[in-house]
Amino acid sequence: MNEERALLLGREKISKLLMKFALPAIAAMIASSLYNIVDGIFIGHLGAYSIAGVGLSGPFMNLAGAFGALVGVGGSVLCSIFLGEKNYDKSRMVLSNVIILNFVLGVLFTIVGLIFLDPILIFFGASEKTLPPAHEFMRVILLGNVFAHMYLGLNSVLRVSGYPVTAMNMTFVSVGINIILAPLFIFVFNWGVAGAAWATVIAQTVCCLILFYLFLRRDRVVYLEKKNFLFNKSIVKRTFTIGSPNFFTNAAGCFIVILQNYNLLKYGDDLYVGAFSIVNRVAFMFFMIILGFSQGMQPIVAYNFGAKNYDRMWKTFRLTIICALSVSLLGCLICEIFPYYITRLFAGENSALDKELIAITVDAFHKNMFMFWIIGFQIIGTNFFASMNQPKKALFLSLTRQVIFLIPILLILPRLIGTDGVWFAAPIADFLASICTLWLIIREYRLRITAKNFVH
């Protein structure tokens, strides 16, 4: 029965499969994103400098997420490939290596982060006004970093091994605990921004322990075995290779946020950093929905790639692209039409400082989000190549937006037009990166069609 769950990836109707795997991931992503927004609302009402300070921790969070994605995405895709090949022993070995790698990388990241916390935050752009809340928030987050890595990695493997609904429910549990504890810790216990961080850490720790329990049970294809708790060089290498595009995307994102914050502080002030934090939180929600479709696509594409069912693989990609573009277009329209009402959720109008923050944020929405409609294509295209075990192409596409285009634009444009150069940089990079993605997708499709005709 459990093997049948995996085999359905090669037989069931594509639209039904995509919804089966994507909808739980999307529901989980929406729940997580809504918590991110609610958390931002709570922090925003602590003051403009509080949300700016937490916004400055973004690069730190991106860097931690980079190491989590390196193992979590790489391990889950590799697990799907082994399931497609019906190599169930290897898929169990992947699970054990995901746990080992997450533990080692998580502990190392925590130690280095805690030792150099203040210098890193100052390097990220923290000022005298924003350093205290940034330090307070990140110190707690770093203490729970291992559990965050482990939770995300295990949940990814659970999803691709045939239990997307259970993986979704784990995210609901995490978000539910967060939403209950955050206002309690922030406003009742008066822990400030540290309260938001403690709520996140406790939620991820609880979910991590539940996932360990689930994988100890042997009523599924992928489960924990004591004999597999050894480093497997081949699995580690393939995990890192497949996960490297996501790692470099997140790592590049860390540097980019530093560069954005630097320019916003140079040509503006701390309020521009706060505005950027608000815009990012809202855009993040639509981004995560697109990522949910991408996660739903990954096991289907990876399985059928391993099983050499290339027609099913391409049908999955086409349907996912349609869904992702619909979401990114909706996000673009909402942010362009209703920026004031969105911003008012995060900031009151009790002071001149709050009113200034609102005005800056509304302007940022208009200028930063007008090309957001195209981002769905680039995200799905990048993960499509990663799912086909073509990490070099996936890495190239992930680097086009973040490194090849966005970084040079951020180095040049703000010098010419100030803070507007920061707001317009991402839309320009999105457009150029999507053109590159379209070119590689067309090229890959033609190669597959040529190879298919040659065989026949």
C-alpha positions in Angstrom: 0.0 0.0 0.0 2.8 2.4 0.9 4.7 1.6 -2.3 1.5 2.2 -4.2 1.6 5.8 -2.9 4.9 6.4 -4.7 3.9 4.5 -7.9 0.8 6.8 -8.3 3.3 9.6 -9.4 3.8 7.7 -12.6 0.2 6.8 -13.3 -2.4 9.2 -11.9 -3.8 12.1 -13.9 -1.4 15.0 -13.9 -3.8 17.7 -12.9 -5.1 15.6 -10.0 -1.5 14.8 -8.9 -0.4 18.4 -9.0 -3.3 19.5 -6.9 -2.8 16.6 -4.6 0.8 17.6 -4.0 0.6 21.4 -4.5 -2.5 22.3 -2.6 -1.2 21.0 0.7 2.1 22.7 0.1 0.2 25.9 -0.9 -2.0 25.7 2.1 1.0 25.3 4.3 2.8 28.2 2.6 -0.2 30.5 2.9 -0.5 29.7 6.6 3.2 30.3 7.1 3.1 33.5 5.1 0.1 34.8 7.0 1.9 34.1 10.2 4.9 36.1 8.8 2.5 39.0 8.0 0.7 38.8 11.4 4.1 38.6 13.1 5.1 41.7 11.2 1.9 43.5 12.3 2.6 42.7 15.9 6.2 43.9 15.6 5.2 46.9 13.5 3.0 48.1 16.4 5.9 48.0 18.7 7.3 50.9 16.6 8.8 51.8 13.3 12.4 51.0 14.4 11.3 47.6 15.7 10.1 46.4 12.3 13.1 48.1 10.7 15.4 46.2 13.1 13.8 42.8 12.4 13.9 43.7 8.7 17.7 44.0 9.1 17.8 40.4 10.3 16.6 39.4 6.8 20.1 38.6 5.5 20.8 36.4 8.5 17.5 34.5 7.9 18.3 34.2 4.2 21.7 32.7 5.0 20.2 30.2 7.5 17.6 29.4 4.9 20.3 28.8 2.3 21.9 26.0 4.4 18.4 24.6 5.1 17.5 24.6 1.4 20.9 23.0 0.5 20.0 19.9 2.5 16.2 20.0 2.5 15.6 20.6 -1.2 18.5 18.5 -2.3 17.5 15.6 -0.1 13.8 15.7 -1.0 14.5 15.7 -4.8 17.0 12.9 -4.5 14.5 10.9 -2.4 11.9 11.4 -5.2 14.4 10.2 -7.8 15.2 7.0 -5.8 11.4 6.4 -5.3 10.9 6.8 -9.1 13.7 4.2 -9.6 11.9 2.0 -6.9 15.2 2.0 -4.9 13.5 2.3 -1.5 16.7 1.4 0.5 18.5 4.4 -1.0 15.5 6.7 -0.2 15.8 5.7 3.5 19.5 6.4 3.4 18.7 9.9 2.1 16.4 10.5 5.1 19.2 9.6 7.6 21.8 11.8 5.8 19.3 14.7 5.7 19.1 14.5 9.5 22.9 14.3 10.0 23.7 17.1 7.6 21.0 19.4 9.1 22.3 18.8 12.6 26.0 19.5 11.7 25.3 22.6 9.6 22.7 23.9 12.1 25.1 23.7 15.1 27.9 25.3 13.2 25.8 28.1 12.0 24.4 28.8 15.5 27.9 28.9 17.1 29.4 31.3 14.5 26.2 33.4 14.5 26.1 33.9 18.3 29.8 34.7 18.6 29.8 37.4 15.9 26.1 38.5 16.2 26.6 42.3 16.7 29.4 42.7 14.1 27.3 40.8 11.6 24.2 42.9 12.2 26.2 46.1 12.0 27.6 44.9 8.7 24.1 44.2 7.5 23.3 47.9 8.2 22.0 48.1 11.8 22.2 51.5 13.4 22.1 52.6 17.0 18.3 52.7 16.8 17.8 49.3 15.0 20.6 47.2 16.5 18.9 46.5 19.9 15.7 44.9 18.4 17.7 43.1 15.6 20.1 41.6 18.2 17.2 40.7 20.5 15.4 38.9 17.7 18.3 37.0 16.1 19.8 35.8 19.3 16.7 33.7 20.1 16.3 32.6 16.4 19.9 31.3 16.4 19.3 29.3 19.6 16.6 27.3 17.8 18.3 27.2 14.4 19.1 23.4 14.5 15.4 22.6 15.1 14.4 25.0 12.2 16.7 23.2 9.8 15.6 19.7 11.0 11.9 20.6 10.8 12.1 22.0 7.2 14.3 19.1 6.0 12.1 16.3 7.5 8.9 17.9 6.3 10.3 18.1 2.7 11.1 14.4 2.8 7.7 13.6 4.3 5.9 15.5 1.5 7.7 13.8 -1.4 7.5 10.3 0.0 3.7 10.3 -0.4 2.4 12.3 2.6 1.8 15.8 1.3 -1.3 16.3 3.5 0.6 15.3 6.7 3.4 17.7 5.7 0.8 20.4 5.3 -0.7 19.6 8.7 2.7 20.0 10.3 3.0 23.5 8.9 -0.5 24.2 10.3 0.7 23.0 13.7 3.7 25.3 13.5 1.7 28.3 12.5 -1.0 27.7 15.0 1.5 27.5 17.9 3.1 30.7 16.5 -0.1 32.7 16.3 -1.1 31.7 19.9 2.3 32.3 21.5 3.5 35.4 19.6 0.9 38.0 21.0 1.1 36.3 24.4 4.9 36.6 24.6 5.0 40.1 22.9 2.2 41.9 24.7 1.3 40.0 27.8 4.8 38.9 28.9 6.3 42.1 27.5 9.1 40.3 25.8 9.0 42.6 22.7 10.6 41.3 19.5 12.2 38.4 21.4 8.7 37.1 22.1 8.1 36.7 18.4 11.3 34.8 18.0 10.6 32.5 21.0 7.2 31.7 19.5 8.8 30.7 16.3 11.5 28.6 17.9 9.1 26.7 20.2 6.7 26.0 17.3 9.5 24.6 15.1 10.9 22.5 18.0 7.5 20.9 18.7 7.0 20.0 15.0 10.5 18.7 14.7 9.8 16.2 17.5 6.5 15.1 15.9 8.3 14.5 12.6 10.9 12.3 14.3 8.1 10.2 15.8 6.4 9.8 12.4 9.6 8.7 10.7 10.3 6.2 13.5 7.2 4.3 12.4 7.7 1.7 9.7 4.2 1.9 8.2 5.6 3.9 5.2 8.1 3.6 2.4 10.6 6.0 3.9 11.5 5.6 7.6 14.4 5.8 10.0 16.8 2.9 10.3 19.7 2.8 12.8 22.0 1.2 10.2 21.7 4.2 7.9 23.0 6.8 10.4 26.3 7.1 8.7 27.6 9.6 6.1 27.1 8.3 2.6 29.5 10.2 0.4 27.5 9.6 -2.8 24.2 10.7 -1.2 25.8 13.8 0.5 27.5 14.8 -2.8 24.2 14.4 -4.8 22.2 16.2 -2.1 24.6 19.2 -2.2 24.7 19.1 -6.0 20.9 19.1 -6.4 20.4 21.6 -3.5 23.1 24.0 -4.6 20.9 26.2 -6.8 18.5 26.8 -3.9 21.5 27.4 -1.6 23.1 30.0 -3.9 19.7 31.6 -4.5 19.3 32.1 -0.7 22.9 33.0 -0.2 22.8 35.6 -3.0 19.6 36.8 -1.5 21.5 37.5 1.7 24.1 39.6 0.0 21.4 41.4 -2.1 19.4 42.4 1.0 22.6 43.8 2.5 23.2 45.8 -0.6 19.5 47.0 -0.7 19.7 48.0 3.0 23.0 49.8 2.4 21.5 51.8 -0.4 18.3 52.6 1.4 20.3 53.8 4.4 22.7 55.8 2.3 20.1 57.5 0.1 17.2 57.4 2.7 17.1 56.4 6.3 15.9 53.6 8.7 12.3 54.1 7.6 13.1 53.0 4.1 14.5 49.8 5.6 11.2 49.4 7.5 9.2 50.0 4.3 11.3 47.4 2.5 10.5 44.9 5.2 6.8 45.5 4.8 6.9 45.1 1.0 9.0 41.9 1.4 6.5 40.4 3.8 3.6 40.9 1.5 5.5 39.8 -1.7 6.7 36.8 0.3 3.1 35.5 0.7 2.6 35.3 -3.1 6.1 34.0 -3.6 5.4 31.2 -1.2 2.2 30.2 -3.0 4.2 30.0 -6.2 6.8 28.0 -4.3 4.0 25.7 -3.2 3.2 24.9 -6.8 6.9 24.4 -7.4 7.0 21.9 -4.5 4.0 20.1 -5.8 5.6 19.9 -9.2 9.0 18.6 -7.9 8.1 15.0 -6.8 6.0 14.5 -10.0 8.8 15.7 -12.3 11.6 14.0 -10.4 9.7 10.7 -10.3 8.8 10.7 -14.0 12.3 11.8 -14.9 13.7 8.8 -13.0 11.0 6.6 -14.6 11.7 8.1 -18.1 8.1 9.2 -18.5 9.1 12.5 -20.2 5.6 13.3 -21.6 4.2 13.3 -18.1 7.1 15.4 -17.0 6.4 18.2 -19.6 2.6 18.1 -19.0 3.3 18.7 -15.3 5.6 21.6 -16.1 3.1 23.3 -18.4 0.2 23.1 -15.9 2.4 24.4 -13.1 3.5 27.4 -15.1 -0.1 28.4 -15.8 -0.9 28.2 -12.1 2.2 30.1 -11.0 1.7 32.9 -13.5 -1.9 33.3 -12.4 -0.7 33.8 -8.7 2.1 36.2 -9.6 -0.3 38.3 -11.7 -2.8 38.4 -8.8 -0.1 39.5 -6.4 1.0 42.2 -8.8 -2.5 43.6 -9.2 -3.3 43.6 -5.4 -0.1 45.4 -4.5 -0.4 48.0 -7.2 -4.1 48.8 -6.5 -4.3 48.6 -2.7 -0.8 49.5 -1.3 -2.2 52.0 1.3 -4.6 49.6 2.9 -1.9 46.9 3.0 0.6 49.3 4.6 -1.9 50.4 7.3 -2.0 46.9 8.6 1.6 47.3 9.6 1.7 50.9 10.8 -0.7 53.3 12.5 -1.0 57.0 12.0 -0.3 58.0 15.5 2.8 60.0 14.8 4.6 61.9 12.1 7.1 59.0 12.0 4.3 56.5 11.3 2.8 58.7 8.6 6.2 59.0 6.9 6.7 55.3 7.0 3.3 54.7 5.3 4.0 57.2 2.5 7.4 55.6 1.8 5.9 52.1 1.8 3.1 52.9 -0.6 5.6 54.4 -3.0 7.8 51.3 -2.6 4.8 49.0 -3.5 4.1 50.9 -6.7 7.7 50.9 -7.9 8.9 47.5 -6.6 5.9 45.2 -7.6 4.9 46.3 -11.1 6.8 43.4 -12.8 6.0 40.8 -10.1 3.5 39.1 -12.5 6.4 37.5 -14.4 8.3 36.0 -11.4 6.3 32.8 -11.4 7.8 31.7 -14.6 11.4 32.1 -13.4 10.8 30.2 -10.1 9.1 27.3 -11.7 11.6 27.1 -14.6 14.6 27.0 -12.1 13.0 24.2 -10.0 12.1 22.3 -13.1 15.7 21.8 -14.0 16.6 21.0 -10.4 13.9 18.3 -10.4 15.4 16.8 -13.6 18.7 16.5 -11.8 20.3 19.2 -14.0 21.8 21.4 -11.2 24.1 23.4 -13.5 21.2 24.8 -15.5 19.1 25.3 -12.3 22.1 27.1 -10.7 22.6 29.3 -13.7 18.9 30.3 -13.7 18.9 31.0 -10.0 22.0 33.2 -10.4 20.6 35.1 -13.4 18.2 37.1 -11.3 20.1 37.3 -8.0 23.7 37.7 -9.1 24.1 38.3 -12.9 21.4 41.0 -13.1 20.2 42.2 -9.7 23.6 42.9 -8.0 25.0 45.0 -10.9 21.7 46.9 -11.1 21.9 47.6 -7.3 25.5 48.8 -7.7 24.7 51.2 -10.5 21.0 52.4 -10.4 20.8 53.8 -6.9 23.8 56.1 -7.6 21.8 57.6 -10.5 18.3 57.9 -9.0 18.7 57.2 -5.2 16.2 55.0 -3.4 14.1 54.6 -6.6 17.1 52.7 -7.9 16.5 50.1 -5.2 12.8 49.9 -5.8 13.2 49.5 -9.6 16.1 47.0 -9.4 14.1 43.9 -8.7 11.5 44.4 -11.5 14.2 44.9 -14.1 16.1 41.8 -12.9 12.9 39.7 -12.9 12.2 40.6 -16.5 15.7 39.8 -17.7 15.9 36.5 -15.7 12.6 35.4 -17.2 13.9 35.9 -20.7 16.9 33.6 -19.9 14.6 31.0 -18.3 12.3 31.0 -21.4 15.3 30.5 -23.7 16.6 27.5 -21.7 13.2 25.9 -21.4 12.6 26.1 -25.2 16.1 24.7 -25.8 15.5 21.8 -23.4 12.1 21.0 -25.0 13.6 20.9 -28.5 16.4 18.7 -27.3 14.0 16.2 -25.8 11.7 16.2 -28.8 14.8 15.6 -31.1 16.0 12.8 -28.9 12.5 11.2 -28.9 12.2 11.4 -32.7 15.7 9.9 -33.1 14.8 6.9 -30.8 11.6 6.3 -32.8 
